[in-house]
C-alpha cells in the first residue's frame, strides 16, 4: 500500500502522535483529516493528510475547511455564556422572558440552563417539516416555540442533536441582536485568529473538503409511531435533511447557520479556541470567558441514561464531559465536544492540552478508533 502523505509540523516529542495520525490513513481507512495539538498555548503539532474529495484526487491542504458537526455545540455554548457574563442572558430565568411565544405548552419555566445541558425536553420537532426547512430559522424556532416538550424540562436529559443550536441561538439573537455565527466571528474566532465558522461565507466554500456521506435517507418506520419512537426518529430526520444527509456538501448548507450541526473549520482553528479555555479562558491577552464563568460552564449538569442516545451521557453547560467508556485522556477535568464522524475538540486544563481532530468521513460515531488512537498517542507522548 502506498503511504498517504502527511504534511505539517510536529515537535519530535509528539512523534507518536504523528505516527498514529499516519496509521489512521494506512490502517483505519481515513480518507482526509487534520489534527492540531497545543500545549501550554504553544502549537506543537499541526498535521493534515489524505484527500479532500471522494475521488481522492485533491490533497488535503493546510487551509482546508471541513464540516465538524457537533464540535460546534461547544462554540455555540461559549457564545451564549459570554452574554451570561454580561448580564444579557440568565442561565436560570425562563426563556419566555426574552422569547414570549416560547412560554406555552409546558415550557413556561424552561431555562437556558436546561437548553445547554440537554434537559429542555425538545430534542425533536413534532410538526412534520419538509426537507430544507432547516434553512428557515424563523420556521424552525417557531415550531419549537409552539410545541410541548417530550418530557418535563429538568427531569431527564437527552441529546438535542440538531435543535440545540436553534434553541440557544434564538435566545442569543433576542438578547444581543446577533446570531451565533456573528458572535463567533466577531468575539471569539476573529480575535483569536481561529479559522472557524458557523455560517461560512460563499467566498470560502472552495476551501471545503467534500464530506463522504451517502445522500440516502433512511426509510421512516411504517405505521403509527409511539411517542418515544417518534421523538428519536424526528431528532435525526425531521426535517429530513436536518442532520446533513443529502445537503452537507452544498452551498446552502455551508452558508447557513445551524449551530448544532454545520460548523466548518480547521483543526488548528478549533484547537486555538480550546487553548484559551485550557488556561482559564484567556490567551494572548484575549479573554473568551472569565475563569469564574469557565468553572461554572464545566460543572456537571446532566449524567445518566440519555433518552435519545440510549446510553449514558454526561454534559456540563454545552460541553461533553469525560465518561469511563469515552474518556478525554486520563484527567477528569477535561472537557470538549465530539462531532459526527469522530471529529473532536477538547482541552485538559491539568496537562495544558488543547486538541482538535477533523475528518471528512462519517466513520464510527460513539467509539471511533481514529480519535481514540490519537488521544492515546497524545498522553503517551506526555508520559501520562
N, C-alpha and C positions, 0 to 999 in steps of 0.2 A: 504494500500500500504506500502511495506517495504521501509524505508528511504534508500536512496543511501548514502553510506559512503562518507564523505568529510574529507580529510586529509590535514595536513599542519599547518601553524601558522597564527594567526590573532590577531593583537592588539585589546583589548577589545573595544577601541574607535570605531572600524570598525565592530562591531558585526552585524550591519545591512547589511553590505556587505556580510559577511559570510552567513547570513540568505537568502539574495537574491540569492546567488550562489547556496545554497541548494535547494531553491524553483525552480530554473531552471530545476533541475532533477525531482522534485516531481510534479511540476505543468506545466512546459513548455516543457517537452519532451526531455530534454537534454540527450544525450547518454554518452558523455565523454567530459571533458573540464578541463581547468586550468585557474586561474587568478593570477595576481601579481600586487600589488599596492605599489609604493614607494612615500614617501612624504619627500621633502627636502633631497633627496638622501638616505633615510633610507627605507629598506624593512619593511613594516608594515603589509602586508597581502600576503601570498603565499599559495594558496589553489589549490587542484586538487581533482577530484572525478569522479564517474561513471566508464565506461569501455572503453577500447581502441579497442575493436573488435565488429563486428556486432552481434556475438553470445552472447555478454555480459557475457563472462566468465573470461576475463582477466582485472583486475582492472587497472585503470589509475595510473601510478606511478609518483614519484617526477620528474624523468628524462625522462618521455615520451615526444617524439617529435611528432609534427603534422604539416601537410602542412597548412600554414596560408594564402596561395594565395596572394591577392594584398597588404597585410600588407608589403610584400617585396618591393613594389614600392618605399616606403619612404626610405628604406635601400639602394636601388639602387640609389636614388637621392643623399643621403649622400655621397656615394662612388664617384659619379661624381663631387659633389660640393667640395670635398677635392682636386680634380685635378684642379678645377677652382681656388681655393685658391693658388695653387702652380704655376699658370700660364700655366699649361699644357692643359687646356681647357678654352675656351672663350664662355661665355653664348651667345654672340651676333655675333660671327663670323660665316660665312657659314660653315655648317658641311662638305661641299665638300673640304674645305682646308685640312682636315685630311682624308677624305673619297672621293677621286676624282670621283669615279664611281657613287657616290650618286647624284652629282650635275647635273642631267639631268631631262628633262620632268617636268619642273616647280618647281624643288626643289633646284635650284641654290642658292637661298638666305635663305633656311631653316636653322634654328639655333638650338643649344642645348636648348635655352630658349623655343622655340616652342615645342620641344620634351617634356621637363619637365612639361610644362603647358598644355599639351594635345591639342595644337594648330597646330600640324605638318600636319594634314590632312592625316595621314597614319594609321588609326586605324585598317585597314584590308589589307591583301594581295590580290591583284586582281587575280594573277595567281592561278589556281586550283592546290593545292598541295595534295599529298597522305597522308593518316594517318601515323603518325610517323615522318613526315618531321620536326616537331618542335624540334627534337633532333639533326638536322643537322644545326648547327649555320650558316655555310657559305651559305647554300642554302636559309635559311630564310633571312639573311641580303642581299644576292644578289637579291632576289626577291623584297625586299623593295627598294633597290638602283635603280633598273631598272624601277620601275613603276612611274606613275604620281600620285599626291595626289588626294584625293577625294574632297578636297576643297583647295582654295588658302591658304597656310600656313600663320597663323597670323590673318586671317579674321573671324575665328569661332573656337569653340573648341568642342571636342567630346572625350569621354573616350577611351584611347588607351589600351583596356583591356589586350591584350596579346602582342602587338607589342612594347609597351613602353620599355620593357626590352631589346629587340633586338636593338632598335634604340639607346638608351642611352648606352647600353652595348658595342655596336660596336665602338662608339666614345671613350668610356673609354679604350677599348682594343687598339685602334690605338694610343691614346695619351700616354698610360702607358705601353703597352705590357702585361697588366694583365686583367683578367676577373673580373667582378663584384664580383663573389664569392671569388676570391683570395683577393681582396682588403677588402671585408667584414671580411674575416678570419684574415688577417694579420694586418689590421689597425684599425678595429672597434670592432668586436665581440671578437676577440682574446685578445687584450689588456684589454678589459672591463670584461673578463671572462663571456661573454654572450653566452649561448648555442643556437646560431642562425646560420643557414647555407643556402647558395644558392649553390646547388651542394653538396649533402650530401654524405660523404664517405660511401662506402659499409659496412664498419665495424660498422656504426651507424644505419643501416637500421632496425636492430632488436628492436630498441627502438621506432619505429614509430607506432603511432596509425593508425588503419585502417580507412580511410575516408569513411563515409557512403554516397555514391553517386552511384546510379544505373548506370551501364555501358551501358546505352541505349542512343544512339544519336538520336536527333530529325530528322524527315523527312524534307529534303530540299523542300521548296515550289516548286510546279510544274510550268513548263513553263519558259519563259524568264523573268528574274527579272529586274526591273528598277534599275537604278544606286544606289538609296538610299536604296532600299531593299537589294540589293546585298551587299552593304557596311556593313549593320547591320548584315546580315547573316554571311558574311565572318569574321567579327570581332570576333565572338564566335566560328565559326565552320570550318575555313579554315587555316591549315589542320584540319580534323575532330576532332582530339583529343587535339587541342591546349589549350582548357580550362581545360583539365584534365580528362574529362569523358572517362572511359574505361582504363585509364593509371595511375591514381593518386596513386594507391597502389602498382604499380610495381617497380622493381629495376631500370629500365631505367629512369623512371620519377624522382625517388628520387635522382638519381646520376647526372642527367642533370642540366645544368644551364639555367633556363628560368626565368630570374629575375622578370618579371611581375607577375609570377603565381606560382612558385613552391618552394618558401622559406619554410624551416622547422625550428622549434624551440620550445622552451618552453615559456610560458608566462613570466616567470622570466627573460629569456634572452632578450625578446623584451622590457620589462619594464626597464631593466638595460640600454639599449641604449637610450630610451626616458628620463630616469632620467638625463643623461648627457645633453640632449637637453633642458630639463626643466630649467636648471640652467645656460644657456648661452653657452652650448657646451662643458663644461669641468667638469669632476668629478673624484675625487681621483687622481688628477694630470695628467689625461689622457684627451687630447683635441680631440674631434671628429670633431668639426667645431669651428672656431673663432666666437666670439659674433657678429662681423660685418657680417660675411658670413651667420650666422644663421638668423639674422634680414632680410637680403636680401632674403634668402630662404623661409621665411614665409610671404612675402608680396603677396597680392592677384595678380594673373596674369590673371585668367580666371573666369568669373562668368556670369551665364545666361543660356539660353537654350543649352542643351548638345545634339549634333547631334546623339549620339549613345544611351544614356540613355533615351532620350525623356522626360527629366525633367530638372530642373535647377541643375547645379553642380558648385562647386567652388574649385579652385586649386591655390596653390602657385607654387613654383618650386619643384614639386614632392610630395607635401603634400596635403591632403584634408583639407579644412578649414571649420569651422562650418557654417551651414545654419539654418535658422529658423525651417525648417522641419526635420533637422538632426543635432542637436547641439552636442557639445562635452563638456557638462556641461554648467555652466552659463557664463563663461568668453569668450569673442570673440577672445582673444589672443591664445586660444588653437589650436593645430594642430596635425595631425596624419594621419592614413590611415586605412580604413576598408578593410576586405577581404571577399571573398565569404563564405557564411555560417554564417557570423556575427562576425568572428574574428576581433580584433581591437587592434591597438597600438596607443597611443596618449599621449601628455603631455599638461599641463596647467601651463605656467610659472607664472601666477598670484598666484595660490594656491600652486605651487611647486609639483603638482601631476604628476606622470608618471604611466600609467596603461596599462596592456595588458590582453586580453582575447583570448584564443584559444580553438577551438572546432573541433570535428571530424564529424560534421553533416552539411549537406548542407541545413541549415534552411533558414528562410526568409532572403532576402538579404538587401533591402534598409531600411526597417523598421523592425528591428529584436527585438522581445520582450525580448530576453535574455540579449543582451548587453544594451538595454535601462533600464532594471531593475537594472543592475549592475551600470551603470552611475548614475542613480538616487540615489542609496544607498551610493555611494561614497560621493556625495555632501551633502546628508542628514547627513551623519556622520561628515562631516566637518562643518556643520551648515550654509552652503551656501544657 
